[in-house]
């Protein structure tokens, strides 16, 4: 067959791939077209339902990242204390440590194999 790429595990044909893609796109379009017709963007329908309560202000419901990860950082604070002390923010330091760790790994892999 024209355009067929045969491999040891089967074959791949670009024409069949395109046909399958078109069929799947058609099925998705049919499913989408049976959706709710009364939906309107930027109306009350798009707002969250909060059991009849008014929508709260963004400042009151905003979750700060330090609060979100409080339990995680609190459980690992003994690890974070020395890690924060070593953190300089200078890229050269990170590259330096990366090269050292990579060299140690290569030495270990060379000794083992």
C-alpha positions as MATLAB code, in Angstrom:
seq = 'XXXXXXXXXXXXXXXXXXXXXXXXXXXXXXXXXXXXXXXXXXXXXXXXXXXXXXXXXXXXXXXXXXXXXXXXXXXXXXXXXXXXXXXXXXXXXXXXXXXXXXXXXXXXXXXXX';
ca = [
       0.000    0.000    0.000;
       1.269    3.470   -0.874;
       2.650    5.489    2.059;
       2.848    2.606    4.517;
       5.770    2.518    6.921;
       6.431   -1.037    8.056;
       8.280   -1.691   11.294;
       9.038   -4.790   13.345;
       6.068   -4.104   15.581;
       3.491   -3.315   12.894;
       2.866   -0.617   10.331;
       1.880    3.028   10.210;
       0.018    4.646    7.392;
      -0.434    8.416    7.223;
      -3.657    8.171    5.191;
      -5.264    5.825    7.726;
      -4.100    8.134   10.525;
      -5.764   11.140    8.857;
      -8.985    9.168    8.263;
      -9.100    8.054   11.908;
      -8.446   11.642   13.040;
     -11.302   12.960   10.876;
     -13.689   10.262   12.155;
     -12.810   11.049   15.782;
     -13.206   14.796   15.125;
     -16.618   14.111   13.566;
     -17.716   12.054   16.590;
     -16.561   14.836   18.929;
     -18.461   17.421   16.882;
     -21.645   15.313   16.987;
     -21.379   14.896   20.768;
     -20.701   18.633   21.201;
     -23.660   19.589   19.006;
     -26.028   17.632   21.262;
     -24.999   19.824   24.217;
     -27.081   22.391   26.069;
     -28.259   25.115   23.685;
     -29.402   27.565   26.389;
     -25.857   28.180   27.725;
     -24.751   31.802   27.456;
     -21.247   33.085   28.207;
     -20.684   35.996   30.606;
     -24.066   35.655   32.350;
     -25.203   34.376   35.737;
     -24.818   30.843   34.360;
     -21.035   31.092   34.501;
     -20.854   32.152   38.166;
     -20.326   29.487   40.847;
     -23.344   28.387   42.892;
     -22.695   29.062   46.567;
     -25.981   27.799   48.065;
     -27.725   31.101   47.414;
     -25.091   33.189   49.204;
     -23.599   36.207   47.440;
     -20.236   35.724   45.796;
     -17.507   36.702   48.309;
     -14.802   39.235   47.537;
     -11.641   37.836   45.949;
      -9.468   39.070   48.824;
     -11.449   37.001   51.327;
     -11.239   33.715   49.431;
      -7.692   34.025   48.092;
      -5.440   31.294   49.499;
      -1.835   32.426   49.817;
       0.831   29.895   48.862;
       2.481   29.926   52.286;
      -0.852   28.941   53.828;
      -1.530   26.349   51.156;
       1.739   24.507   51.762;
       1.976   25.143   55.511;
       1.630   21.475   56.517;
       4.190   20.366   53.973;
       6.790   22.936   54.975;
       6.104   22.464   58.695;
       6.651   18.707   58.426;
       9.927   19.193   56.542;
      11.224   22.306   58.333;
      14.298   20.448   59.628;
      15.244   19.854   55.998;
      14.344   23.366   54.857;
      16.415   25.217   57.480;
      19.830   24.139   56.094;
      18.522   24.217   52.511;
      17.439   27.854   52.882;
      20.857   28.757   54.330;
      22.571   27.215   51.268;
      20.243   28.986   48.846;
      22.077   31.957   47.353;
      20.056   32.609   44.211;
      23.224   32.726   42.104;
      23.046   30.465   39.056;
      26.790   29.768   39.148;
      26.422   28.083   42.542;
      23.717   25.771   41.227;
      25.738   24.864   38.141;
      28.747   24.208   40.392;
      26.754   21.784   42.563;
      25.200   20.182   39.480;
      28.643   19.492   37.972;
      29.917   18.061   41.271;
      26.912   15.759   41.702;
      27.124   14.679   38.058;
      30.843   13.897   38.423;
      30.186   11.819   41.553;
      27.411    9.931   39.756;
      29.707    9.202   36.792;
      32.385    7.938   39.160;
      29.886    5.687   40.947;
      28.519    4.365   37.641;
      32.070    3.772   36.375;
      33.047    1.840   39.509;
      29.874   -0.281   39.537;
      29.990   -1.236   35.869;
];
